[in-house]
Amino acid sequence: MTTATTYLPVRLFMDKILWAVRIVHQGDHYGRNLCLVHERTEPMVEFYDTRYLFSDLGQFVSRYNLSTLLDNHPFGHGLCLDGGVPDWTLSDACFGKVQGWLKNLDLMPEKELNHV
C-alpha cells in the first residue's frame, strides 16, 4: 500500500487535446484538493485536460475503475469522458493507445482481462 500521494505513472496522450492520464493506486490521495484516499485494491484511472491548470495535471475530467476501461469497454473504441463537452471525448486511436498503455502496466492479473 502506498503511503504518499503518487502521480506516477502519468502519461500524456495527444488527441484533439493533450490528455494527462493518472493511475490512482490503493492508498493514494485523489479528488478535489486530494481529500480522499483510495482504499480499494483495484486501481482507478483519471483523465485531465492539460489546457486548464486547475491542478498540477490540468482540469480533472473523469475517473474510472481500471477494469471498466480494460475489461468492460471494447478495445480501441473511443470513450466519451463528459457528454457536455465535445472536446472531452477520446478518439478510437487515442483510447486504444490508453488501453494499450494500461494493459502493459500489468496492474491486473491477466485472468481478469477478457479482451484480446
MOPAC internal coordinates of N, CA, C and O (Angstrom, degrees):
PM7 1SCF
backbone

  N    0.0000 0     0.00 0     0.00 0    0    0    0
  C    1.4432 1     0.00 0     0.00 0    1    0    0
  C    1.5232 1   109.14 1     0.00 0    2    1    0
  O    1.2310 1   120.15 1   -42.68 1    3    2    1
  N    1.3159 1   117.31 1   137.32 1    3    2    1
  C    1.4472 1   123.54 1  -179.54 1    5    3    2
  C    1.5201 1   109.62 1   -78.69 1    6    5    3
  O    1.2310 1   120.08 1   -39.42 1    7    6    5
  N    1.3288 1   117.45 1   140.58 1    7    6    5
  C    1.4578 1   120.05 1  -179.37 1    9    7    6
  C    1.5139 1   112.96 1  -101.82 1   10    9    7
  O    1.2310 1   119.40 1   164.57 1   11   10    9
  N    1.2979 1   118.76 1   -15.43 1   11   10    9
  C    1.4630 1   121.69 1  -179.83 1   13   11   10
  C    1.5211 1   109.23 1  -128.34 1   14   13   11
  O    1.2310 1   121.27 1   -21.13 1   15   14   13
  N    1.3152 1   115.18 1   158.87 1   15   14   13
  C    1.4528 1   119.89 1   178.06 1   17   15   14
  C    1.5203 1   109.45 1   -64.08 1   18   17   15
  O    1.2310 1   120.84 1   -49.56 1   19   18   17
  N    1.3118 1   116.00 1   130.44 1   19   18   17
  C    1.4572 1   120.15 1   177.01 1   21   19   18
  C    1.5150 1   108.99 1  -118.96 1   22   21   19
  O    1.2310 1   121.08 1   -39.41 1   23   22   21
  N    1.3003 1   115.54 1   140.59 1   23   22   21
  C    1.4531 1   120.89 1   175.82 1   25   23   22
  C    1.5164 1   110.07 1  -108.32 1   26   25   23
  O    1.2310 1   120.20 1  -168.18 1   27   26   25
  N    1.3105 1   117.23 1    11.82 1   27   26   25
  C    1.4478 1   121.07 1   179.00 1   29   27   26
  C    1.5043 1   108.56 1  -117.31 1   30   29   27
  O    1.2310 1   118.64 1   -37.12 1   31   30   29
  N    1.2969 1   120.20 1   142.88 1   31   30   29
  C    1.4498 1   121.90 1    -2.90 1   33   31   30
  C    1.5221 1   112.72 1   -80.02 1   34   33   31
  O    1.2310 1   122.22 1   -39.46 1   35   34   33
  N    1.2975 1   113.36 1   140.54 1   35   34   33
  C    1.4643 1   123.04 1   170.49 1   37   35   34
  C    1.5093 1   105.58 1  -124.82 1   38   37   35
  O    1.2310 1   120.61 1   -42.21 1   39   38   37
  N    1.3004 1   116.44 1   137.79 1   39   38   37
  C    1.4611 1   119.19 1   177.71 1   41   39   38
  C    1.5104 1   108.42 1  -134.58 1   42   41   39
  O    1.2310 1   120.88 1   -32.25 1   43   42   41
  N    1.3125 1   115.92 1   147.75 1   43   42   41
  C    1.4577 1   121.84 1   177.50 1   45   43   42
  C    1.5174 1   109.24 1   -99.75 1   46   45   43
  O    1.2310 1   120.90 1   -44.01 1   47   46   45
  N    1.3175 1   115.88 1   135.99 1   47   46   45
  C    1.4623 1   122.57 1   178.23 1   49   47   46
  C    1.5199 1   108.26 1  -127.02 1   50   49   47
  O    1.2310 1   120.36 1   -50.12 1   51   50   49
  N    1.3250 1   116.91 1   129.88 1   51   50   49
  C    1.4581 1   121.67 1  -179.75 1   53   51   50
  C    1.5173 1   109.91 1   -94.48 1   54   53   51
  O    1.2310 1   120.90 1   -51.61 1   55   54   53
  N    1.3119 1   115.89 1   128.39 1   55   54   53
  C    1.4538 1   123.41 1   174.69 1   57   55   54
  C    1.5235 1   104.16 1  -135.23 1   58   57   55
  O    1.2310 1   119.28 1    49.16 1   59   58   57
  N    1.3154 1   118.98 1  -130.84 1   59   58   57
  C    1.4672 1   120.25 1   170.23 1   61   59   58
  C    1.5169 1   108.95 1   -63.74 1   62   61   59
  O    1.2310 1   121.09 1   147.28 1   63   62   61
  N    1.3190 1   115.52 1   -32.72 1   63   62   61
  C    1.4609 1   122.39 1   177.20 1   65   63   62
  C    1.5255 1   108.31 1  -130.69 1   66   65   63
  O    1.2310 1   120.66 1    -8.26 1   67   66   65
  N    1.3199 1   116.35 1   171.74 1   67   66   65
  C    1.4597 1   121.64 1   177.96 1   69   67   66
  C    1.5310 1   108.77 1   -92.07 1   70   69   67
  O    1.2310 1   120.48 1   -59.75 1   71   70   69
  N    1.3277 1   116.70 1   120.25 1   71   70   69
  C    1.4599 1   123.30 1  -178.52 1   73   71   70
  C    1.5194 1   110.66 1  -101.57 1   74   73   71
  O    1.2310 1   120.57 1   -42.62 1   75   74   73
  N    1.3284 1   116.52 1   137.38 1   75   74   73
  C    1.4640 1   121.81 1   166.12 1   77   75   74
  C    1.5214 1   106.04 1  -100.08 1   78   77   75
  O    1.2310 1   120.67 1   -51.12 1   79   78   77
  N    1.3183 1   116.32 1   128.88 1   79   78   77
  C    1.4630 1   121.81 1  -179.38 1   81   79   78
  C    1.5265 1   107.10 1  -119.29 1   82   81   79
  O    1.2310 1   120.81 1   -57.61 1   83   82   81
  N    1.3179 1   116.06 1   122.39 1   83   82   81
  C    1.4658 1   122.31 1  -174.37 1   85   83   82
  C    1.5226 1   110.65 1  -117.93 1   86   85   83
  O    1.2310 1   120.88 1   -40.46 1   87   86   85
  N    1.3308 1   115.92 1   139.54 1   87   86   85
  C    1.4575 1   122.43 1   173.76 1   89   87   86
  C    1.5254 1   107.66 1   -94.46 1   90   89   87
  O    1.2310 1   120.37 1   -49.85 1   91   90   89
  N    1.3292 1   116.91 1   130.15 1   91   90   89
  C    1.4665 1   122.49 1   176.28 1   93   91   90
  C    1.5260 1   107.05 1  -108.38 1   94   93   91
  O    1.2310 1   120.77 1   -67.31 1   95   94   93
  N    1.3268 1   116.13 1   112.69 1   95   94   93
  C    1.4613 1   122.05 1  -178.80 1   97   95   94
  C    1.5229 1   110.65 1   -93.61 1   98   97   95
  O    1.2310 1   120.93 1   -15.03 1   99   98   97
  N    1.3145 1   115.82 1   164.97 1   99   98   97
  C    1.4560 1   121.11 1   175.90 1  101   99   98
  C    1.5267 1   109.36 1   -54.06 1  102  101   99
  O    1.2310 1   120.68 1   -49.58 1  103  102  101
  N    1.3254 1   116.30 1   130.42 1  103  102  101
  C    1.4609 1   121.70 1  -179.14 1  105  103  102
  C    1.5149 1   114.31 1    92.93 1  106  105  103
  O    1.2310 1   119.79 1   165.13 1  107  106  105
  N    1.3317 1   118.01 1   -14.87 1  107  106  105
  C    1.4665 1   121.24 1   178.51 1  109  107  106
  C    1.5225 1   110.61 1   -74.39 1  110  109  107
  O    1.2310 1   121.17 1   -30.84 1  111  110  109
  N    1.3186 1   115.37 1   149.16 1  111  110  109
  C    1.4590 1   121.45 1   172.89 1  113  111  110
  C    1.5245 1   108.94 1   -84.86 1  114  113  111
  O    1.2310 1   121.03 1   -32.80 1  115  114  113
  N    1.3336 1   115.64 1   147.20 1  115  114  113
  C    1.4582 1   121.27 1   179.16 1  117  115  114
  C    1.5213 1   108.22 1  -156.09 1  118  117  115
  O    1.2310 1   120.89 1    -1.31 1  119  118  117
  N    1.3230 1   115.89 1   178.69 1  119  118  117
  C    1.4590 1   120.86 1   179.16 1  121  119  118
  C    1.5227 1   111.64 1    85.38 1  122  121  119
  O    1.2310 1   121.28 1    -0.79 1  123  122  121
  N    1.3212 1   115.17 1   179.21 1  123  122  121
  C    1.4616 1   120.77 1  -178.06 1  125  123  122
  C    1.5273 1   109.90 1   -58.58 1  126  125  123
  O    1.2310 1   121.25 1   -52.66 1  127  126  125
  N    1.3152 1   115.21 1   127.34 1  127  126  125
  C    1.4682 1   123.13 1  -177.45 1  129  127  126
  C    1.5321 1   112.43 1    56.70 1  130  129  127
  O    1.2310 1   120.75 1  -155.39 1  131  130  129
  N    1.3296 1   116.18 1    24.61 1  131  130  129
  C    1.4713 1   122.36 1   178.35 1  133  131  130
  C    1.5265 1   111.75 1    51.69 1  134  133  131
  O    1.2310 1   120.80 1  -138.15 1  135  134  133
  N    1.3326 1   116.07 1    41.85 1  135  134  133
  C    1.4665 1   120.76 1  -174.62 1  137  135  134
  C    1.5242 1   113.67 1   -88.51 1  138  137  135
  O    1.2310 1   119.70 1   172.41 1  139  138  137
  N    1.3181 1   118.17 1    -7.59 1  139  138  137
  C    1.4648 1   121.52 1  -179.53 1  141  139  138
  C    1.5260 1   109.94 1  -108.64 1  142  141  139
  O    1.2310 1   120.63 1   -26.13 1  143  142  141
  N    1.3218 1   116.40 1   153.87 1  143  142  141
  C    1.4653 1   121.82 1   176.09 1  145  143  142
  C    1.5248 1   107.75 1  -118.69 1  146  145  143
  O    1.2310 1   120.85 1   -51.73 1  147  146  145
  N    1.3333 1   115.99 1   128.27 1  147  146  145
  C    1.4686 1   120.82 1   179.78 1  149  147  146
  C    1.5265 1   108.76 1   -74.96 1  150  149  147
  O    1.2310 1   120.57 1   -63.44 1  151  150  149
  N    1.3296 1   116.52 1   116.56 1  151  150  149
  C    1.4625 1   121.14 1  -174.28 1  153  151  150
  C    1.5233 1   114.19 1   -99.67 1  154  153  151
  O    1.2310 1   119.64 1   162.85 1  155  154  153
  N    1.3008 1   118.29 1   -17.15 1  155  154  153
  C    1.4698 1   120.56 1  -176.98 1  157  155  154
  C    1.5226 1   111.33 1   -83.62 1  158  157  155
  O    1.2310 1   121.31 1   -20.68 1  159  158  157
  N    1.3255 1   115.09 1   159.32 1  159  158  157
  C    1.4656 1   118.98 1  -179.89 1  161  159  158
  C    1.5219 1   112.33 1   -76.72 1  162  161  159
  O    1.2310 1   120.07 1   149.50 1  163  162  161
  N    1.3396 1   117.47 1   -30.50 1  163  162  161
  C    1.4653 1   119.66 1   179.82 1  165  163  162
  C    1.5245 1   110.11 1   -72.12 1  166  165  163
  O    1.2310 1   119.88 1   -53.83 1  167  166  165
  N    1.3343 1   117.83 1   126.17 1  167  166  165
  C    1.4604 1   120.41 1   177.82 1  169  167  166
  C    1.5276 1   111.85 1   -64.50 1  170  169  167
  O    1.2310 1   121.47 1   -23.25 1  171  170  169
  N    1.3164 1   114.80 1   156.75 1  171  170  169
  C    1.4623 1   122.16 1   172.06 1  173  171  170
  C    1.5244 1   107.82 1  -112.29 1  174  173  171
  O    1.2310 1   121.06 1   -22.46 1  175  174  173
  N    1.3218 1   115.58 1   157.54 1  175  174  173
  C    1.4621 1   121.84 1  -179.06 1  177  175  174
  C    1.5210 1   107.77 1  -122.97 1  178  177  175
  O    1.2310 1   120.70 1   -54.40 1  179  178  177
  N    1.3431 1   116.27 1   125.60 1  179  178  177
  C    1.4640 1   121.76 1  -179.42 1  181  179  178
  C    1.5244 1   110.17 1  -110.96 1  182  181  179
  O    1.2310 1   121.27 1   -34.09 1  183  182  181
  N    1.3269 1   115.17 1   145.91 1  183  182  181
  C    1.4610 1   122.59 1   178.25 1  185  183  182
  C    1.5230 1   109.16 1  -117.86 1  186  185  183
  O    1.2310 1   120.79 1   -47.60 1  187  186  185
  N    1.3407 1   116.09 1   132.40 1  187  186  185
  C    1.4587 1   122.81 1  -179.50 1  189  187  186
  C    1.5260 1   110.14 1  -126.61 1  190  189  187
  O    1.2310 1   120.71 1   -42.96 1  191  190  189
  N    1.3253 1   116.26 1   137.04 1  191  190  189
  C    1.4629 1   123.19 1   173.34 1  193  191  190
  C    1.5245 1   106.76 1   -86.40 1  194  193  191
  O    1.2310 1   120.51 1   -68.01 1  195  194  193
  N    1.3346 1   116.62 1   111.99 1  195  194  193
  C    1.4657 1   120.97 1  -174.07 1  197  195  194
  C    1.5240 1   113.77 1   -73.88 1  198  197  195
  O    1.2310 1   119.80 1   173.72 1  199  198  197
  N    1.3258 1   117.98 1    -6.28 1  199  198  197
  C    1.4686 1   119.89 1   179.22 1  201  199  198
  C    1.5225 1   112.06 1   -71.94 1  202  201  199
  O    1.2310 1   120.25 1   156.38 1  203  202  201
  N    1.3064 1   117.12 1   -23.62 1  203  202  201
  C    1.4619 1   121.82 1  -174.86 1  205  203  202
  C    1.5220 1   108.93 1  -117.26 1  206  205  203
  O    1.2310 1   120.17 1   -61.48 1  207  206  205
  N    1.3112 1   117.28 1   118.52 1  207  206  205
  C    1.4604 1   121.68 1  -172.75 1  209  207  206
  C    1.5274 1   112.27 1   -90.97 1  210  209  207
  O    1.2310 1   120.76 1  -117.81 1  211  210  209
  N    1.3213 1   116.14 1    62.19 1  211  210  209
  C    1.4605 1   120.41 1   175.66 1  213  211  210
  C    1.5244 1   111.24 1   -79.32 1  214  213  211
  O    1.2310 1   120.11 1   162.87 1  215  214  213
  N    1.3159 1   117.39 1   -17.13 1  215  214  213
  C    1.4669 1   123.62 1   176.33 1  217  215  214
  C    1.5257 1   107.06 1  -148.54 1  218  217  215
  O    1.2310 1   120.73 1     0.48 1  219  218  217
  N    1.3168 1   116.20 1  -179.52 1  219  218  217
  C    1.4696 1   119.90 1   178.19 1  221  219  218
  C    1.5244 1   112.30 1   -59.58 1  222  221  219
  O    1.2310 1   120.53 1   152.37 1  223  222  221
  N    1.3290 1   116.59 1   -27.63 1  223  222  221
  C    1.4604 1   120.75 1  -177.85 1  225  223  222
  C    1.5186 1   113.42 1   -96.99 1  226  225  223
  O    1.2310 1   119.73 1   164.74 1  227  226  225
  N    1.3174 1   118.11 1   -15.26 1  227  226  225
  C    1.4559 1   122.33 1  -176.00 1  229  227  226
  C    1.5110 1   110.26 1   123.36 1  230  229  227
  O    1.2310 1   120.57 1    21.35 1  231  230  229
  N    1.3238 1   116.51 1  -158.65 1  231  230  229
  C    1.4620 1   121.01 1   179.15 1  233  231  230
  C    1.5203 1   109.68 1   -86.73 1  234  233  231
  O    1.2310 1   121.04 1   -54.72 1  235  234  233
  N    1.3230 1   115.62 1   125.28 1  235  234  233
  C    1.4545 1   119.78 1   176.20 1  237  235  234
  C    1.5227 1   108.93 1   -62.14 1  238  237  235
  O    1.2310 1   120.77 1   -44.93 1  239  238  237
  N    1.3383 1   116.14 1   135.07 1  239  238  237
  C    1.4586 1   121.29 1   179.78 1  241  239  238
  C    1.5235 1   111.10 1  -116.04 1  242  241  239
  O    1.2310 1   120.13 1   130.03 1  243  242  241
  N    1.3366 1   117.36 1   -49.97 1  243  242  241
  C    1.4571 1   119.08 1  -174.11 1  245  243  242
  C    1.5217 1   110.48 1  -161.02 1  246  245  243
  O    1.2310 1   121.27 1   -19.30 1  247  246  245
  N    1.3368 1   115.17 1   160.70 1  247  246  245
  C    1.4617 1   121.77 1   179.73 1  249  247  246
  C    1.5315 1   108.40 1  -140.83 1  250  249  247
  O    1.2310 1   120.80 1   -41.51 1  251  250  249
  N    1.3297 1   116.07 1   138.49 1  251  250  249
  C    1.4644 1   122.27 1  -179.90 1  253  251  250
  C    1.5217 1   110.06 1  -135.43 1  254  253  251
  O    1.2310 1   120.83 1   -28.47 1  255  254  253
  N    1.3271 1   116.02 1   151.53 1  255  254  253
  C    1.4603 1   119.68 1   166.58 1  257  255  254
  C    1.5241 1   107.80 1   -67.62 1  258  257  255
  O    1.2310 1   120.68 1   -34.32 1  259  258  257
  N    1.3169 1   116.31 1   145.68 1  259  258  257
  C    1.4620 1   120.72 1  -178.33 1  261  259  258
  C    1.5255 1   111.88 1   -56.52 1  262  261  259
  O    1.2310 1   120.11 1   138.67 1  263  262  261
  N    1.3248 1   117.39 1   -41.33 1  263  262  261
  C    1.4682 1   120.14 1  -178.04 1  265  263  262
  C    1.5216 1   112.03 1   -64.48 1  266  265  263
  O    1.2310 1   120.09 1   150.56 1  267  266  265
  N    1.3094 1   117.43 1   -29.44 1  267  266  265
  C    1.4673 1   120.30 1   177.77 1  269  267  266
  C    1.5217 1   110.36 1   -62.61 1  270  269  267
  O    1.2310 1   120.49 1   140.05 1  271  270  269
  N    1.3170 1   116.66 1   -39.95 1  271  270  269
  C    1.4619 1   121.14 1  -177.15 1  273  271  270
  C    1.5245 1   112.81 1   -80.84 1  274  273  271
  O    1.2310 1   120.09 1   148.60 1  275  274  273
  N    1.3216 1   117.43 1   -31.40 1  275  274  273
  C    1.4644 1   120.04 1  -176.16 1  277  275  274
  C    1.5173 1   113.46 1   -99.54 1  278  277  275
  O    1.2310 1   120.09 1   146.59 1  279  278  277
  N    1.2984 1   117.43 1   -33.41 1  279  278  277
  C    1.4564 1   120.18 1  -173.17 1  281  279  278
  C    1.5222 1   112.46 1  -101.19 1  282  281  279
  O    1.2310 1   120.26 1   144.38 1  283  282  281
  N    1.3162 1   117.12 1   -35.62 1  283  282  281
  C    1.4609 1   120.88 1  -172.09 1  285  283  282
  C    1.5246 1   114.72 1  -101.95 1  286  285  283
  O    1.2310 1   119.76 1   163.08 1  287  286  285
  N    1.3264 1   118.07 1   -16.92 1  287  286  285
  C    1.4638 1   121.03 1  -177.64 1  289  287  286
  C    1.5248 1   108.94 1  -105.05 1  290  289  287
  O    1.2310 1   119.42 1   -48.88 1  291  290  289
  N    1.3416 1   118.71 1   131.12 1  291  290  289
  C    1.4713 1   120.60 1  -179.27 1  293  291  290
  C    1.5263 1   111.72 1   -54.88 1  294  293  291
  O    1.2310 1   120.76 1   -45.95 1  295  294  293
  N    1.3172 1   116.15 1   134.05 1  295  294  293
  C    1.4603 1   121.46 1  -177.96 1  297  295  294
  C    1.5259 1   110.51 1   -64.21 1  298  297  295
  O    1.2310 1   120.93 1   -50.23 1  299  298  297
  N    1.3406 1   115.82 1   129.77 1  299  298  297
  C    1.4553 1   121.37 1   175.42 1  301  299  298
  C    1.5100 1   115.45 1    80.23 1  302  301  299
  O    1.2310 1   119.78 1  -173.62 1  303  302  301
  N    1.3216 1   118.02 1     6.38 1  303  302  301
  C    1.4633 1   120.59 1   174.82 1  305  303  302
  C    1.5170 1   107.81 1   -94.91 1  306  305  303
  O    1.2310 1   120.15 1   -30.13 1  307  306  305
  N    1.3258 1   117.32 1   149.87 1  307  306  305
  C    1.4536 1   121.67 1  -179.20 1  309  307  306
  C    1.5196 1   112.50 1   -61.50 1  310  309  307
  O    1.2310 1   121.25 1    -9.04 1  311  310  309
  N    1.3378 1   115.21 1   170.96 1  311  310  309
  C    1.4575 1   120.59 1  -179.22 1  313  311  310
  C    1.5185 1   109.39 1  -142.40 1  314  313  311
  O    1.2310 1   120.85 1   -57.35 1  315  314  313
  N    1.3268 1   115.99 1   122.65 1  315  314  313
  C    1.4613 1   121.66 1   175.13 1  317  315  314
  C    1.5237 1   107.74 1   -84.65 1  318  317  315
  O    1.2310 1   120.50 1   -65.19 1  319  318  317
  N    1.3256 1   116.65 1   114.81 1  319  318  317
  C    1.4588 1   121.41 1  -178.78 1  321  319  318
  C    1.5217 1   112.22 1   -85.20 1  322  321  319
  O    1.2310 1   120.47 1   152.31 1  323  322  321
  N    1.3305 1   116.70 1   -27.69 1  323  322  321
  C    1.4682 1   122.37 1   179.52 1  325  323  322
  C    1.5159 1   107.28 1  -158.67 1  326  325  323
  O    1.2310 1   120.43 1   -66.76 1  327  326  325
  N    1.3272 1   116.78 1   113.24 1  327  326  325
  C    1.4583 1   121.22 1  -176.39 1  329  327  326
  C    1.5112 1   114.64 1   -66.39 1  330  329  327
  O    1.2310 1   119.76 1   164.19 1  331  330  329
  N    1.3254 1   118.06 1   -15.81 1  331  330  329
  C    1.4567 1   121.42 1  -178.63 1  333  331  330
  C    1.5185 1   114.17 1   -85.45 1  334  333  331
  O    1.2310 1   119.99 1   169.64 1  335  334  333
  N    1.3259 1   117.62 1   -10.36 1  335  334  333
  C    1.4664 1   121.87 1  -178.02 1  337  335  334
  C    1.5284 1   107.81 1  -128.11 1  338  337  335
  O    1.2310 1   119.62 1   -73.49 1  339  338  337
  N    1.3431 1   118.33 1   106.51 1  339  338  337
  C    1.4675 1   120.90 1  -176.48 1  341  339  338
  C    1.5338 1   114.31 1   -54.46 1  342  341  339
  O    1.2310 1   119.71 1   144.01 1  343  342  341
  N    1.3259 1   118.16 1   -35.99 1  343  342  341
  C    1.4667 1   120.66 1  -179.99 1  345  343  342
  C    1.5228 1   112.64 1   -66.86 1  346  345  343
  O    1.2310 1   119.96 1   160.95 1  347  346  345
  N    1.3034 1   117.69 1   -19.05 1  347  346  345
  C    1.4581 1   120.96 1  -175.12 1  349  347  346
  C    1.5279 1   111.92 1   -90.73 1  350  349  347
  O    1.2310 1   121.18 1  -135.20 1  351  350  349
  N    1.3158 1   115.36 1    44.80 1  351  350  349
  C    1.4565 1   123.52 1   173.46 1  353  351  350
  C    1.5227 1   107.52 1  -126.88 1  354  353  351
  O    1.2310 1   120.60 1   -53.47 1  355  354  353
  N    1.3214 1   116.46 1   126.53 1  355  354  353
  C    1.4576 1   120.50 1   177.43 1  357  355  354
  C    1.5189 1   109.41 1   -83.59 1  358  357  355
  O    1.2310 1   120.66 1   -45.35 1  359  358  357
  N    1.3181 1   116.34 1   134.65 1  359  358  357
  C    1.4634 1   120.78 1   176.99 1  361  359  358
  C    1.5281 1   109.98 1   -67.58 1  362  361  359
  O    1.2310 1   121.04 1   -14.27 1  363  362  361
  N    1.3307 1   115.61 1   165.73 1  363  362  361
  C    1.4656 1   120.62 1   176.87 1  365  363  362
  C    1.5305 1   110.75 1   -54.78 1  366  365  363
  O    1.2310 1   120.71 1   132.49 1  367  366  365
  N    1.3353 1   116.25 1   -47.51 1  367  366  365
  C    1.4661 1   120.77 1  -176.65 1  369  367  366
  C    1.5251 1   111.49 1   -64.84 1  370  369  367
  O    1.2310 1   120.27 1   135.61 1  371  370  369
  N    1.3230 1   117.09 1   -44.39 1  371  370  369
  C    1.4651 1   120.68 1  -178.90 1  373  371  370
  C    1.5217 1   110.79 1   -65.71 1  374  373  371
  O    1.2310 1   120.50 1   133.96 1  375  374  373
  N    1.3301 1   116.65 1   -46.04 1  375  374  373
  C    1.4581 1   117.87 1  -178.38 1  377  375  374
  C    1.5218 1   111.66 1   -68.59 1  378  377  375
  O    1.2310 1   119.97 1   148.63 1  379  378  377
  N    1.3295 1   117.66 1   -31.37 1  379  378  377
  C    1.4612 1   120.12 1   173.42 1  381  379  378
  C    1.5207 1   111.10 1   -60.94 1  382  381  379
  O    1.2310 1   119.94 1   141.10 1  383  382  381
  N    1.3356 1   117.72 1   -38.90 1  383  382  381
  C    1.4694 1   121.65 1   176.70 1  385  383  382
  C    1.5246 1   110.85 1   -66.27 1  386  385  383
  O    1.2310 1   120.50 1   138.88 1  387  386  385
  N    1.3358 1   116.65 1   -41.12 1  387  386  385
  C    1.4642 1   120.51 1   177.71 1  389  387  386
  C    1.5300 1   109.52 1   -61.65 1  390  389  387
  O    1.2310 1   120.34 1   132.73 1  391  390  389
  N    1.3355 1   116.96 1   -47.27 1  391  390  389
  C    1.4663 1   120.42 1   179.75 1  393  391  390
  C    1.5302 1   111.36 1   -61.58 1  394  393  391
  O    1.2310 1   120.25 1   138.12 1  395  394  393
  N    1.3301 1   117.13 1   -41.88 1  395  394  393
  C    1.4577 1   120.32 1   178.32 1  397  395  394
  C    1.5161 1   111.70 1   -61.98 1  398  397  395
  O    1.2310 1   120.58 1   136.94 1  399  398  397
  N    1.3466 1   116.50 1   -43.06 1  399  398  397
  C    1.4631 1   121.41 1   178.25 1  401  399  398
  C    1.5239 1   110.51 1   -61.56 1  402  401  399
  O    1.2310 1   120.69 1   132.91 1  403  402  401
  N    1.3335 1   116.29 1   -47.09 1  403  402  401
  C    1.4643 1   120.16 1  -179.13 1  405  403  402
  C    1.5267 1   111.18 1   -62.64 1  406  405  403
  O    1.2310 1   120.58 1   137.89 1  407  406  405
  N    1.3190 1   116.49 1   -42.11 1  407  406  405
  C    1.4698 1   120.07 1  -179.86 1  409  407  406
  C    1.5249 1   110.41 1   -64.08 1  410  409  407
  O    1.2310 1   120.05 1   139.81 1  411  410  409
  N    1.3319 1   117.52 1   -40.19 1  411  410  409
  C    1.4626 1   121.49 1  -179.47 1  413  411  410
  C    1.5235 1   112.89 1   -68.22 1  414  413  411
  O    1.2310 1   120.01 1   158.65 1  415  414  413
  N    1.3316 1   117.58 1   -21.35 1  415  414  413
  C    1.4643 1   120.23 1   177.40 1  417  415  414
  C    1.5267 1   111.53 1   -71.56 1  418  417  415
  O    1.2310 1   120.74 1   163.54 1  419  418  417
  N    1.3295 1   116.19 1   -16.46 1  419  418  417
  C    1.4659 1   122.11 1   176.30 1  421  419  418
  C    1.5272 1   111.55 1    54.96 1  422  421  419
  O    1.2310 1   120.94 1  -128.45 1  423  422  421
  N    1.3262 1   115.80 1    51.55 1  423  422  421
  C    1.4612 1   121.53 1  -178.80 1  425  423  422
  C    1.5204 1   113.02 1   -88.37 1  426  425  423
  O    1.2310 1   120.25 1   166.45 1  427  426  425
  N    1.3345 1   117.13 1   -13.55 1  427  426  425
  C    1.4621 1   121.95 1   177.89 1  429  427  426
  C    1.5187 1   108.25 1  -128.47 1  430  429  427
  O    1.2310 1   120.31 1   -34.68 1  431  430  429
  N    1.3215 1   117.02 1   145.32 1  431  430  429
  C    1.4697 1   118.41 1   176.19 1  433  431  430
  C    1.5226 1   110.74 1   -58.22 1  434  433  431
  O    1.2310 1   120.35 1   -38.31 1  435  434  433
  N    1.3204 1   116.94 1   141.69 1  435  434  433
  C    1.4698 1   122.35 1  -177.44 1  437  435  434
  C    1.5198 1   111.89 1   -55.26 1  438  437  435
  O    1.2310 1   120.00 1   145.61 1  439  438  437
  N    1.3314 1   117.61 1   -34.39 1  439  438  437
  C    1.4593 1   120.39 1  -178.58 1  441  439  438
  C    1.5272 1   112.49 1   -63.82 1  442  441  439
  O    1.2310 1   120.04 1   160.24 1  443  442  441
  N    1.3451 1   117.53 1   -19.76 1  443  442  441
  C    1.4549 1   120.45 1   179.84 1  445  443  442
  C    1.5240 1   112.54 1   -84.59 1  446  445  443
  O    1.2310 1   120.16 1   169.94 1  447  446  445
  N    1.3328 1   117.31 1   -10.06 1  447  446  445
  C    1.4557 1   120.91 1  -178.52 1  449  447  446
  C    1.5209 1   109.29 1   -97.94 1  450  449  447
  O    1.2310 1   120.68 1   -51.86 1  451  450  449
  N    1.3178 1   116.30 1   128.14 1  451  450  449
  C    1.4620 1   120.30 1  -177.95 1  453  451  450
  C    1.5202 1   113.35 1   -99.76 1  454  453  451
  O    1.2310 1   119.62 1   162.87 1  455  454  453
  N    1.3296 1   118.33 1   -17.13 1  455  454  453
  C    1.4644 1   119.14 1  -176.60 1  457  455  454
  C    1.5207 1   110.11 1   -84.24 1  458  457  455
  O    1.2310 1   121.65 1   -16.30 1  459  458  457
  N    1.3215 1   114.45 1   163.70 1  459  458  457
  C    1.4661 1   120.37 1   178.38 1  461  459  458
  C    1.5030 1   108.70 1  -100.17 1  462  461  459
  O    1.2310 1   120.10 1   180.00 1  463  462  461

